[in-house]
Amino acid sequence: MIEVSISSDRFDELGHDFERDRPVLRGSVGAADVRLFPVADAVAYAERWLPLHRPRGEEFPHPPPLSAPLERGDPHV
C-alpha cells in the first residue's frame, strides 16, 4: 500500500510565480475576485515548478525504519 500526503505548502508561491510568468485574467464574479487561465497551462507549470521548489523530501516526512525503536509520543505508534 502506498500512502500519499497532500500538502498546500508553498502553493501561494506557486500561484504568484504562475501569475508572474503566464497570462492570467483577473475579474470578479458576483462579490468574488477571480482569475481566469487555462488549467492545462497551470498543471504544466506546476509540474515544472514543484520539483524545483518543493522537493519530495520536504513533501513527505518518512516514518522511522521498522527496525528503529519507537518512542512514546511518536505519531507512528
Sequence and secondary structure as in RCSB ss.txt:
>XXXX:A:sequence
MIEVSISSDRFDELGHDFERDRPVLRGSVGAADVRLFPVADAVAYAERWLPLHRPRGEEFPHPPPLSAPLERGDP
HV
>XXXX:A:secstr
        TTHHHHHHHHHHHS  EEEEETTEEEEE  HHHHHHHHHHHHHHHS HHHHS     TTS   TT T
T 
